Every structure is written in structure tokens, then in C-alpha cells.
Amino acid sequence: MSISSAWLMLLVAGALDVLWAVSMKLSQGYTRWGWSAVSLLALAAFVVLLGRALTALPVGSAYAVWTGIGAAGTALLGVVLFGEPLSLSRVAGIVLIVAGVIALRAVTPAA
């Protein structure tokens, strides 16, 4: 697998992590079957994609980037979808997460 493909899989796995977290919230404790199914499918898909990406990427960088995408994306969607408060400190935290993801991607060796 090429490094570019691995990074793309990691990006999609991060997006699926966000979908998983949001759908888990919407499932209301896994009592709503439709959202429960979406949550479990997203979980399975991101685990598979993350595992595939790890065949070509260093585990430390890949896991941190995946987690950062999930954390920042979920925090932003929490504000948009669920009316969670958007404070200056929350924005600063999200910016720091994104900066960390960018920095890790920039310094990760090609192989």
C-alpha cells in the first residue's frame, strides 16, 4: 500500500470516528435501532481502515492523527448538532488539536 493511500484511509477512518461518536449519541444509549446500526457499522469500518493504514504508517503518528480528527470533528459537530457551548477555550483546544495533527503529518517519515 502506498503512503498516500494509507493517509487517505486514515482520514476516512477519522471521519468515520466522528460519525460513530455522533450516531452513538443519537442512538440514545443504543435504544434507537437505526442510529445504533449506523454507530456499530461506523465503528467496524473505522477499525478496519485504521488497521489497514497502520500497515504503512507509524503507529504513534497514525493513532494520534486519527484521534485528533475524531476529537476535533466530534467537538465541532457537538456545537453544530447538539448546541454545545462554543467558548474561546473550546475553539483554542480544537485549533491546538488541528495544529498537532498537521504537525504530526508533516514530520511523519514517508516509510
C-alpha positions in Angstrom: 0.0 0.0 0.0 1.3 3.5 -0.8 1.8 6.1 1.9 -0.8 8.3 0.1 -3.4 5.6 0.2 -2.6 5.0 3.9 -3.1 8.6 4.8 -6.4 8.7 2.8 -7.6 5.6 4.7 -6.6 7.3 7.9 -8.5 10.5 7.0 -11.6 8.4 6.2 -11.2 6.4 9.4 -11.1 9.7 11.3 -14.3 10.9 9.6 -15.9 7.5 10.5 -14.8 8.0 14.1 -16.8 11.3 14.1 -19.8 9.5 12.6 -19.5 6.8 15.2 -19.5 9.3 18.1 -22.4 11.3 16.8 -24.5 8.3 15.9 -23.8 6.8 19.3 -25.2 10.0 20.9 -28.2 9.9 18.5 -28.8 6.2 19.4 -29.7 7.3 22.9 -27.8 4.6 24.7 -28.3 2.1 21.9 -32.1 2.2 22.3 -32.8 3.6 18.8 -32.1 0.7 16.4 -31.4 2.8 13.3 -28.7 5.0 14.9 -27.4 2.0 16.8 -26.8 0.2 13.5 -25.1 3.3 12.0 -22.9 3.5 15.1 -21.8 -0.1 15.0 -21.2 0.0 11.3 -19.1 3.1 11.5 -17.1 1.6 14.4 -16.4 -1.6 12.4 -15.4 0.4 9.3 -13.0 2.8 11.1 -11.3 -0.1 12.9 -10.7 -1.8 9.6 -9.5 1.3 7.9 -7.2 2.3 10.8 -5.8 -1.2 10.8 -5.1 -1.1 7.1 -3.5 2.4 7.4 -1.2 1.1 10.2 0.4 -1.4 7.7 2.1 1.6 6.1 2.2 4.3 8.7 4.0 4.6 12.1 1.5 3.7 14.8 2.3 6.7 17.0 1.7 9.3 14.4 -1.3 7.5 12.8 -3.1 6.9 16.0 -2.6 10.5 17.2 -3.8 11.9 13.9 -6.8 9.6 13.8 -7.7 10.5 17.4 -7.2 14.2 16.6 -9.5 14.1 13.6 -12.1 12.3 15.7 -11.8 14.7 18.7 -11.9 17.9 16.7 -14.6 16.8 14.4 -16.8 15.5 17.2 -16.3 18.7 19.2 -17.3 20.8 16.2 -20.4 18.7 15.4 -21.4 18.8 19.1 -21.6 22.5 18.7 -23.5 22.4 15.4 -25.9 19.5 16.0 -26.4 19.5 19.8 -26.0 23.1 20.7 -23.0 22.5 22.9 -21.4 25.8 24.0 -18.6 27.3 21.9 -16.2 29.1 24.1 -12.9 30.7 23.4 -11.1 27.9 25.3 -13.0 25.2 23.3 -12.0 26.9 20.0 -8.4 27.2 21.2 -8.4 23.5 22.1 -9.8 22.5 18.7 -7.2 24.7 17.0 -4.4 23.1 19.0 -5.7 19.6 18.1 -5.7 20.5 14.4 -2.3 22.1 14.6 -1.0 18.9 16.3 -2.5 16.7 13.5 -0.9 18.9 10.8 2.5 18.9 12.6 2.4 15.1 13.0 1.5 14.6 9.4 4.3 17.0 8.3 7.0 15.2 10.3 6.0 11.6 9.7 8.6 9.8 7.6 7.4 8.5 4.2 8.0 4.9 5.1 
